[in-house]
């Protein structure tokens, strides 16, 4: 036996004890009557972690509101009963354990009912991006093996040619009918469905900002490590109120929806993001946590009617931001408006979580993404796999207990000594704070110099005339590549291309000055707020109009 093995086991045991302590402190782990604990254990054995989650919540939180959406309030007990009935209806229509259930839905109760029902059937749950065009939906549905499809009414026109063998069902319907999940639930037993014999799996799709979205399969957690990682940095408590504008088909929104159910916290959701409606809801519902991607936070700060009136958020303790780069300027503005409650998580669909910047970290370095969370290892490596020192830029590699299992179509991310490539480049400063400089495939070599667009984007964001900006590399006959900047102006302000270039020239090296400057009404983004740089490259090449 390796001499290191006892030390590793002792460290693992100590870490698990820490996670239990953090969960207890947060109010998640509390004494439970023996007969209730037995029911929870039976649910876990039958359905696995995700399927048993609604069982646990119904037993522990009962009639407490689980979801508030445009249709009103749904209790934890009702959510469990309705997902039972839906699972029984689908099993009665031939859905077999291990088959694929694709969900194409916005944020509402139907998304959750379908997810928990599919989990209780032991299905492979494929969460489809609501921004997909018809061809993408058909391609992904075929690639991921869709046997049953759940969708909102508004997407019916995009689903021509998608006819899964177990049927299509509407989970947000403008008209009644036998193909709605409400009709299925009304006609089925709400008793616990039979054990499927296999655990469900959730397939999350990558953002597809540079190409076709890929399916990423993630295992169910085997410990409290993922929860402990978050709790080690954030003061999350049980039985509170969580506002989730972030799309639930994405890792960020989905993880927080699952966490809210586990914690017995009421989640407030709506189908379409409206910045003023979110601000109103935060006040009306006394939310303690807001879960957003950075572009949502920006639009809340800038929305007409948003902060034109006096607002007060006495209960709000956490603004959880992830999904794309927050940026120093937005971090400052959000902190000025909401107070020191902004937490910026860095991770990805593949590596899950890596670091969190706390309000204290952002007060010192608003452009950072913080320090590694409990149980995560983050290193900066060169192309040979050697660890780099503070201040030196390299590829970011992450280790934790929640790395994905690989892409469903084959392949995965590079690993070095158990650490997985995040796909980004960055550096640690001397204080141990991590800074992201861009995607590892976004690096531009211009005239022999390596340029990371993120540094230029951060600088442009400080210009008072600039609402937002993005920078990409485009082919250049003389220099190999050159930088092209895409700028969205704030309000009625004006700015010229020369002024943009002069500002960069005055603050950064000559080779970082963008040769091309394009002014757009808005940057092309996916629903999680990430800029679609492939679209920007097409605009720069003249393939698409601005």
C-alpha positions in Angstrom: 0.0 0.0 0.0 1.3 3.5 -0.9 2.5 5.4 2.1 0.4 8.4 0.8 -2.9 6.4 0.8 -3.6 6.7 4.6 -2.9 10.4 4.3 -5.3 10.8 1.4 -8.0 8.8 3.2 -7.5 10.9 6.3 -7.7 14.1 4.3 -10.8 12.9 2.5 -12.5 12.0 5.8 -11.6 15.4 7.2 -13.0 17.1 4.1 -16.3 15.2 4.3 -16.6 16.1 7.9 -16.2 19.8 7.0 -18.9 19.5 4.3 -21.3 17.9 6.8 -20.5 20.8 9.2 -21.1 23.4 6.5 -24.4 21.7 5.5 -25.6 21.6 9.1 -24.6 25.2 9.7 -26.7 26.2 6.6 -29.7 24.3 8.0 -29.7 21.6 5.3 -29.0 18.8 7.7 -31.4 18.7 10.6 -32.8 16.0 12.9 -35.4 14.0 11.1 -38.0 11.6 12.6 -37.0 7.9 12.0 -40.1 7.1 9.8 -39.4 10.2 7.7 -35.7 9.3 7.4 -36.7 5.8 6.2 -39.0 7.2 3.5 -36.2 9.5 2.3 -33.8 6.5 2.2 -36.2 4.4 0.2 -36.7 7.2 -2.3 -32.9 7.5 -2.7 -32.5 3.8 -3.3 -35.4 3.7 -5.8 -34.6 6.8 -7.8 -31.1 8.0 -7.1 -30.2 11.5 -5.9 -32.1 13.6 -8.5 -35.3 11.5 -8.5 -35.4 11.3 -4.7 -34.9 15.0 -4.3 -38.6 15.9 -4.7 -39.4 13.0 -2.3 -37.1 14.5 0.3 -38.5 18.0 -0.1 -42.1 16.8 0.1 -41.3 15.0 3.4 -39.2 17.8 5.0 -40.9 20.9 3.7 -44.5 19.8 2.8 -46.8 22.7 2.1 -44.1 25.3 2.0 -44.0 27.1 -1.4 -41.5 25.4 -3.7 -42.1 27.4 -6.9 -43.6 30.8 -7.7 -44.2 31.5 -11.4 -46.8 33.2 -13.6 -49.3 30.5 -12.7 -49.1 31.0 -9.0 -47.5 28.9 -6.2 -46.7 25.2 -6.1 -45.8 23.5 -2.8 -43.1 20.9 -2.4 -45.7 18.3 -1.7 -47.5 19.1 -4.9 -44.3 19.1 -6.9 -43.6 15.6 -5.7 -47.1 14.3 -6.3 -47.3 15.8 -9.8 -44.0 14.5 -10.9 -45.1 11.0 -9.6 -48.2 11.2 -11.7 -46.3 12.3 -14.8 -43.7 9.6 -14.4 -46.5 7.0 -14.1 -48.2 8.4 -17.2 -45.0 8.2 -19.2 -44.2 4.7 -18.0 -47.8 3.7 -19.0 -47.0 5.0 -22.5 -44.0 2.8 -22.9 -41.1 5.0 -21.6 -38.3 2.6 -20.5 -35.5 3.2 -18.0 -32.4 4.5 -19.7 -34.3 6.1 -22.7 -33.9 9.8 -23.5 -36.3 12.5 -22.4 -35.5 15.9 -24.0 -36.8 19.1 -22.3 -37.2 22.3 -24.3 -38.7 24.7 -21.9 -38.3 28.1 -20.2 -38.2 28.7 -16.5 -41.5 27.5 -15.0 -43.0 24.7 -12.9 -43.4 22.5 -16.0 -39.6 22.3 -16.5 -39.3 21.0 -12.9 -42.2 18.6 -13.1 -40.8 17.1 -16.3 -37.3 16.9 -14.9 -38.3 15.1 -11.7 -40.7 12.8 -13.5 -37.9 11.8 -16.0 -35.5 11.2 -13.2 -38.1 8.9 -11.5 -38.3 7.0 -14.8 -34.5 6.5 -14.8 -34.3 8.5 -18.1 -31.4 10.2 -19.7 -32.5 13.9 -19.4 -31.4 16.1 -22.2 -31.8 19.8 -21.4 -32.2 21.7 -24.7 -31.2 25.3 -25.2 -34.3 27.5 -25.8 -32.3 29.6 -28.2 -31.7 26.8 -30.6 -33.0 27.1 -34.2 -35.1 24.3 -35.7 -32.1 22.5 -37.4 -30.1 22.6 -34.2 -33.0 21.1 -32.2 -33.4 18.3 -34.7 -29.7 17.6 -34.9 -29.2 17.5 -31.1 -32.4 15.5 -30.6 -31.2 12.9 -33.0 -27.7 12.8 -31.7 -28.6 12.5 -28.1 -31.2 9.8 -28.6 -34.6 11.5 -27.8 -37.4 9.0 -27.1 -39.8 11.5 -25.6 -39.9 15.2 -26.0 -41.3 17.9 -23.6 -41.7 21.4 -24.9 -43.4 24.8 -24.4 -46.1 25.7 -26.9 -43.9 28.5 -28.4 -41.4 26.0 -29.8 -43.9 23.8 -31.6 -43.1 25.4 -35.0 -39.4 24.5 -34.6 -40.1 20.8 -34.0 -41.2 19.7 -37.5 -39.6 16.3 -38.1 -39.0 15.6 -34.5 -41.4 12.7 -33.7 -39.9 10.6 -30.8 -41.4 7.2 -30.5 -42.8 7.8 -26.9 -44.5 11.1 -28.0 -44.3 14.9 -27.7 -45.9 16.7 -24.8 -46.5 20.3 -24.0 -45.4 21.6 -20.6 -46.4 25.2 -21.0 -49.6 25.2 -23.1 -51.8 28.1 -24.2 -54.6 25.7 -25.0 -55.8 22.5 -23.3 -55.4 19.1 -24.8 -54.5 15.5 -24.2 -50.9 16.2 -25.2 -50.2 18.5 -22.2 -48.5 17.3 -19.1 -51.3 18.8 -17.1 -53.7 16.3 -18.8 -51.3 13.4 -18.2 -50.9 14.3 -14.5 -54.7 14.6 -14.1 -55.3 11.2 -15.5 -52.5 9.3 -13.6 -51.9 8.0 -10.1 -49.8 10.3 -7.9 -48.4 7.2 -6.0 -44.7 6.7 -6.1 -43.8 5.1 -9.5 -42.0 1.8 -9.6 -38.2 1.7 -9.2 -36.6 2.0 -12.7 -33.6 -0.1 -11.8 -31.2 2.5 -13.2 -30.2 6.0 -12.1 -31.1 8.9 -14.4 -28.4 11.0 -16.0 -28.5 14.7 -16.9 -27.0 15.8 -20.3 -26.1 19.5 -20.2 -25.2 21.2 -23.5 -22.1 23.3 -23.9 -22.6 26.9 -24.9 -21.6 26.5 -28.5 -20.1 30.0 -28.7 -17.4 28.8 -31.1 -19.1 25.8 -32.7 -21.8 23.1 -32.4 -23.0 22.6 -28.8 -21.9 19.3 -27.4 -23.7 17.1 -24.9 -21.8 16.8 -21.5 -22.8 13.9 -19.2 -22.3 14.4 -15.5 -22.4 11.7 -12.8 -24.5 12.1 -9.7 -22.4 13.4 -6.8 -21.1 10.7 -4.4 -20.5 13.1 -1.6 -21.4 16.5 -0.2 -18.3 18.0 -1.9 -20.1 20.1 -4.6 -22.4 21.5 -2.0 -19.6 22.0 0.5 -17.6 23.9 -2.2 -20.3 26.5 -2.6 -21.1 26.7 1.1 -17.4 27.3 1.9 -17.7 30.6 0.1 -21.3 31.7 0.4 -23.7 32.2 3.3 -26.6 30.2 1.8 -29.3 29.2 4.2 -32.2 26.7 4.1 -35.8 27.8 3.8 -35.2 31.1 2.2 -36.2 32.7 -1.2 -34.1 32.3 -4.4 -34.8 34.4 -7.5 -33.6 32.5 -10.6 -33.7 34.4 -13.9 -30.7 32.4 -15.2 -32.1 29.7 -17.6 -32.6 26.4 -15.9 -31.5 24.4 -19.0 -28.0 25.7 -18.3 -25.7 24.4 -15.6 -26.0 27.6 -13.4 -29.8 27.8 -13.4 -30.2 24.0 -13.1 -27.8 23.7 -10.2 -29.5 26.4 -8.3 -33.0 25.0 -8.9 -31.8 21.6 -7.6 -30.2 23.4 -4.6 -33.3 25.3 -3.8 -35.4 22.1 -3.7 -32.8 20.5 -1.5 -32.7 23.5 0.9 -36.5 23.9 1.0 -36.1 27.4 -0.4 -38.8 29.0 -2.5 -37.6 29.6 -6.0 -39.1 32.5 -7.9 -39.0 32.1 -11.7 -40.6 33.6 -14.8 -40.6 32.4 -18.4 -38.9 35.5 -19.9 -36.3 37.7 -18.4 -37.5 41.3 -17.7 -35.0 43.3 -15.7 -37.5 45.6 -14.0 -39.8 42.7 -13.2 -36.9 41.0 -11.5 -36.1 44.1 -9.4 -39.8 44.4 -8.5 -39.9 40.7 -7.5 -36.8 40.9 -5.4 -38.5 43.5 -3.3 -42.0 41.9 -3.3 -40.8 38.4 -2.4 -38.0 39.3 -0.1 -35.4 37.2 -2.0 -32.3 36.4 -0.2 -30.4 35.2 -3.3 -30.4 36.2 -7.0 -28.9 33.9 -9.6 -28.0 35.6 -12.8 -25.5 35.6 -15.7 -23.6 38.9 -16.1 -25.6 40.3 -19.0 -28.8 40.0 -16.9 -27.1 41.9 -14.1 -26.0 44.6 -16.5 -29.5 45.0 -18.0 -31.0 45.3 -14.5 -28.6 48.1 -13.7 -29.3 49.9 -17.0 -33.0 49.3 -17.5 -35.2 52.4 -17.8 -37.5 52.3 -14.7 -35.1 50.0 -12.9 -33.4 52.4 -10.5 -35.3 55.5 -11.5 -37.3 54.9 -8.2 -36.0 54.3 -4.7 -35.4 50.5 -4.1 -34.6 48.6 -1.0 -33.4 45.0 -0.8 -33.0 44.3 2.9 -33.2 40.5 2.6 -30.8 40.2 -0.4 -27.5 38.6 0.8 -26.2 37.0 -2.3 -26.0 37.8 -6.0 -24.6 34.7 -7.5 -23.1 35.5 -10.9 -21.6 32.9 -13.3 -21.9 31.6 -16.9 -19.6 34.2 -18.5 -17.1 36.8 -17.6 -18.4 39.4 -15.0 -15.7 42.0 -15.6 -14.3 44.6 -13.3 -16.5 47.4 -14.4 -19.8 45.5 -14.0 -18.6 44.1 -10.6 -18.0 47.7 -9.4 -21.3 49.0 -10.6 -23.3 46.1 -9.1 -21.6 46.5 -5.8 -22.3 50.2 -5.8 -26.0 49.5 -6.4 -26.7 46.4 -4.3 -23.9 46.5 -1.7 -21.2 43.9 -1.0 -23.3 40.9 -1.9 -21.8 39.9 -5.3 -20.3 36.5 -5.6 -18.6 35.5 -8.9 -18.2 31.8 -9.6 -15.8 30.5 -12.2 -16.3 27.1 -13.7 -17.6 25.4 -16.9 -20.0 22.8 -18.1 -17.1 20.3 -18.2 -15.1 21.1 -15.0 -18.2 22.3 -12.9 -16.8 24.6 -10.2 -13.3 26.0 -9.6 -13.2 29.4 -7.8 -15.4 32.0 -6.2 -14.7 35.6 -5.8 -16.3 36.9 -2.6 -17.3 40.5 -2.0 -14.1 40.9 -0.1 -12.1 39.6 -3.1 -14.0 41.9 -5.5 -13.4 44.9 -3.2 -9.6 44.3 -3.7 -9.6 43.1 -7.3 -13.0 43.6 -9.1 -11.7 41.8 -12.2 -10.7 38.6 -10.5 -12.7 35.3 -10.1 -11.4 34.6 -6.6 -9.7 31.7 -5.0 -10.4 27.9 -5.3 -13.4 26.6 -3.3 -13.1 23.9 -0.8 -12.2 20.6 -2.4 -11.1 22.1 -5.7 -7.5 22.2 -7.1 -6.8 24.9 -9.7 -3.4 25.2 -11.4 -1.9 27.2 -14.3 0.1 25.0 -16.6 2.3 25.6 -19.7 2.0 23.6 -22.9 4.3 20.9 -21.4 2.2 20.5 -18.3 4.5 22.3 -15.9 3.0 24.5 -13.2 3.6 28.2 -13.7 4.4 30.8 -11.1 2.2 33.7 -10.0 1.8 36.4 -12.7 2.5 34.1 -15.6 -0.3 33.3 -18.0 -1.1 29.8 -18.9 -3.8 27.2 -19.4 -6.2 26.7 -16.4 -6.6 23.1 -15.1 -9.1 22.1 -12.5 -9.6 19.1 -10.2 -12.7 18.3 -8.1 -15.3 15.6 -7.6 -17.7 16.7 -10.3 -15.8 16.7 -13.6 -18.0 15.6 -16.5 -17.7 12.1 -17.9 -17.0 13.1 -21.5 -19.0 14.4 -24.4 -21.9 12.2 -25.5 -20.6 12.2 -29.1 -17.1 11.1 -27.9 -14.0 12.8 -26.7 -13.4 15.0 -23.8 -11.1 17.7 -22.3 -7.4 17.2 -21.9 -6.3 16.0 -18.4 -3.0 16.3 -16.7 -2.4 14.4 -13.5 -6.1 14.2 -12.8 -6.7 17.9 -13.5 -9.0 18.8 -16.4 -8.5 21.7 -18.8 -11.2 24.4 -18.4 -10.6 25.7 -21.9 -9.5 29.1 -20.5 -6.2 30.8 -20.0 -5.3 33.0 -17.0 -3.0 33.6 -14.1 -2.9 33.8 -10.3 -1.6 37.0 -8.8 0.8 37.1 -5.8 -2.2 37.1 -3.4 -3.6 33.8 -4.9 -6.5 35.4 -6.8 -7.3 34.0 -10.2 -7.8 36.2 -13.3 -9.3 34.9 -16.6 -7.7 36.3 -19.8 -9.8 34.5 -22.4 -10.4 31.1 -24.0 -7.3 29.1 -24.9 -8.5 29.0 -28.5 -9.2 32.8 -28.5 -5.5 33.7 -28.3 -4.5 35.9 -31.3 -1.0 35.8 -32.7 -0.5 39.2 -34.4 2.9 40.0 -35.8 4.5 37.3 -33.6 3.0 38.7 -30.4 0.4 36.7 -28.3 -2.7 38.8 -27.6 -5.6 37.8 -25.3 -8.7 39.7 -26.3 -10.0 39.8 -22.7 -7.5 42.5 -21.7 -8.7 44.8 -24.5 -12.3 44.1 -23.7 -11.9 45.1 -20.1 -10.2 48.3 -21.1 -12.9 49.3 -23.6 -15.6 48.6 -20.9 -14.1 51.4 -18.8 -14.9 54.0 -21.5 -18.0 56.0 -20.4 -19.5 55.9 -23.9 -19.2 52.0 -24.1 -22.1 49.8 -23.0 -20.3 46.6 -23.8 -17.5 45.4 -26.1 -16.0 42.2 -27.5 -12.8 41.6 -29.4 -11.8 38.8 -31.8 -8.9 37.9 -34.0 -9.5 37.9 -37.8 -7.1 36.8 -40.6 -4.6 39.3 -41.8 -2.2 38.8 -44.8 0.6 40.9 -43.3 0.4 40.0 -39.6 -1.2 36.6 -39.6 -4.1 38.0 -37.5 -5.3 41.3 -36.4 -7.8 42.4 -33.7 -11.3 43.5 -34.5 -13.3 45.3 -31.8 -17.1 45.3 -31.7 -18.6 48.1 -29.6 -22.1 48.8 -28.3 -22.5 52.5 -27.3 -24.4 53.6 -24.2 -27.6 55.5 -24.9 -27.2 58.5 -27.2 -23.4 58.8 -26.7 -21.1 58.9 -29.7 -17.6 57.5 -30.3 -15.4 57.1 -33.4 -13.2 54.2 -34.4 -10.1 56.4 -34.0 -11.1 57.3 -30.5 -11.4 53.6 -29.6 -8.0 52.9 -31.1 -6.4 55.9 -29.4 -7.8 54.8 -26.0 -6.3 51.4 -26.4 -3.0 52.8 -27.7 -2.7 55.1 -24.7 -3.1 52.2 -22.2 -1.8 49.0 -23.8 1.0 47.8 -26.1 0.9 48.8 -29.8 0.1 45.3 -31.0 -3.0 45.2 -28.8 -4.7 48.1 -30.7 -7.6 46.8 -32.8 -7.2 47.6 -36.5 -10.9 47.2 -37.1 -13.7 48.8 -35.0 -17.3 47.9 -35.7 -20.3 49.5 -33.9 -23.3 47.3 -33.2 -26.7 47.8 -31.6 -26.1 44.8 -29.4 -23.6 41.9 -29.2 -24.9 38.5 -30.3 -25.3 36.3 -27.3 -26.7 32.9 -26.3 -29.3 32.7 -23.5 -26.6 32.3 -20.9 -25.0 35.7 -21.9 -21.9 34.4 -23.6 -20.9 36.4 -26.7 -21.1 34.4 -29.9 -17.6 35.1 -31.2 -18.1 33.0 -34.3 -20.9 35.3 -35.3 -18.6 38.3 -34.8 -15.9 36.7 -37.0 -18.5 36.2 -39.7 -19.5 39.9 -39.4 -15.8 40.9 -39.6 -15.4 38.7 -42.7 -18.5 40.2 -44.3 -20.4 36.9 -44.2 -23.0 38.5 -42.0 -24.2 42.1 -41.9 -23.7 44.1 -38.7 
